[in-house]
Amino acid sequence: MNSSDFDRRFDEGESVIDALDLSAARRPRLEQRRVNVDFPLWMVEQLDLEASRLGVTRQSIIKVWLAERLERRRDPAGIAVADPTSP
């Protein structure tokens, strides 16, 4: 399929998924890397309570809270900014 046909099908609301090679698809900057973090017991217990209250896993709540914190540290262009209070 050429690009004109692809564009036409897409613009008309037709599925174009069959024209894509998804075997090499990537999600830039969303690749996963496993990390291990040790938390004090009281923190794990609090995380578990909050996760249970929200009906999510401990891992999910940690990811969401970290993402929220990191997003607050970005400037409007999406660049992480240094914390002026840290050494």
WOZICOR-V183902 format. One record per residue. RES is the residue in one small letter. SS is DSSP state (@ for helix, = for strand, . for the rest). PHI is phi as a letter, one per 20 degrees, with the letter a starting at -180 (NA if undefined). OMEGA is omega in degrees with one decimal (999 if undefined). Layout:
# WOZICOR-V183902
res=RES ss=SS phi=PHI omega=OMEGA
res=RES ss=SS phi=PHI omega=OMEGA
This chain:
# WOZICOR-V183902
res=m ss=. phi=NA omega=178.5
res=n ss=. phi=e omega=-174.1
res=s ss=@ phi=f omega=179.1
res=s ss=@ phi=f omega=177.9
res=d ss=@ phi=f omega=178.6
res=f ss=@ phi=g omega=-179.9
res=d ss=@ phi=g omega=-179.0
res=r ss=@ phi=f omega=-179.8
res=r ss=@ phi=f omega=179.8
res=f ss=@ phi=f omega=-178.2
res=d ss=@ phi=f omega=179.6
res=e ss=. phi=e omega=176.7
res=g ss=. phi=n omega=177.8
res=e ss=. phi=f omega=177.7
res=s ss=. phi=f omega=176.7
res=v ss=. phi=d omega=-175.1
res=i ss=@ phi=f omega=-179.5
res=d ss=@ phi=f omega=-179.6
res=a ss=@ phi=e omega=-176.8
res=l ss=. phi=d omega=173.5
res=d ss=. phi=e omega=-176.1
res=l ss=@ phi=e omega=-178.4
res=s ss=@ phi=f omega=-179.4
res=a ss=@ phi=d omega=-178.2
res=a ss=. phi=f omega=177.6
res=r ss=. phi=c omega=174.6
res=r ss=. phi=d omega=-175.1
res=p ss=. phi=g omega=178.5
res=r ss=. phi=m omega=177.3
res=l ss=. phi=d omega=175.7
res=e ss=. phi=f omega=-176.9
res=q ss=. phi=d omega=172.8
res=r ss=. phi=c omega=-179.0
res=r ss=. phi=f omega=174.8
res=v ss=. phi=c omega=176.4
res=n ss=. phi=d omega=179.9
res=v ss=. phi=c omega=176.5
res=d ss=. phi=e omega=178.1
res=f ss=. phi=d omega=172.6
res=p ss=. phi=f omega=-177.3
res=l ss=@ phi=g omega=-178.8
res=w ss=@ phi=g omega=-178.9
res=m ss=@ phi=f omega=177.8
res=v ss=@ phi=f omega=179.4
res=e ss=@ phi=f omega=178.8
res=q ss=@ phi=f omega=176.8
res=l ss=@ phi=f omega=-179.9
res=d ss=@ phi=f omega=177.9
res=l ss=@ phi=f omega=-178.9
res=e ss=@ phi=f omega=178.1
res=a ss=@ phi=f omega=179.1
res=s ss=@ phi=f omega=178.8
res=r ss=@ phi=g omega=-178.6
res=l ss=@ phi=e omega=179.9
res=g ss=. phi=m omega=178.7
res=v ss=. phi=c omega=178.7
res=t ss=. phi=e omega=175.9
res=r ss=@ phi=g omega=-179.2
res=q ss=@ phi=g omega=-179.7
res=s ss=@ phi=f omega=-178.0
res=i ss=@ phi=f omega=176.9
res=i ss=@ phi=f omega=-179.7
res=k ss=@ phi=f omega=-178.1
res=v ss=@ phi=f omega=-178.4
res=w ss=@ phi=f omega=177.5
res=l ss=@ phi=f omega=179.0
res=a ss=@ phi=f omega=178.5
res=e ss=@ phi=f omega=-178.9
res=r ss=@ phi=f omega=-179.2
res=l ss=@ phi=f omega=177.7
res=e ss=@ phi=f omega=178.5
res=r ss=@ phi=f omega=-178.0
res=r ss=. phi=e omega=-179.6
res=r ss== phi=e omega=174.1
res=d ss=. phi=e omega=-177.2
res=p ss=. phi=g omega=179.5
res=a ss=. phi=e omega=178.4
res=g ss=. phi=n omega=-180.0
res=i ss=. phi=e omega=177.8
res=a ss== phi=f omega=-179.2
res=v ss=. phi=d omega=179.1
res=a ss=. phi=f omega=176.6
res=d ss=. phi=e omega=-177.4
res=p ss=. phi=f omega=179.9
res=t ss=. phi=e omega=179.5
res=s ss=. phi=e omega=-176.9
res=p ss=. phi=f omega=999
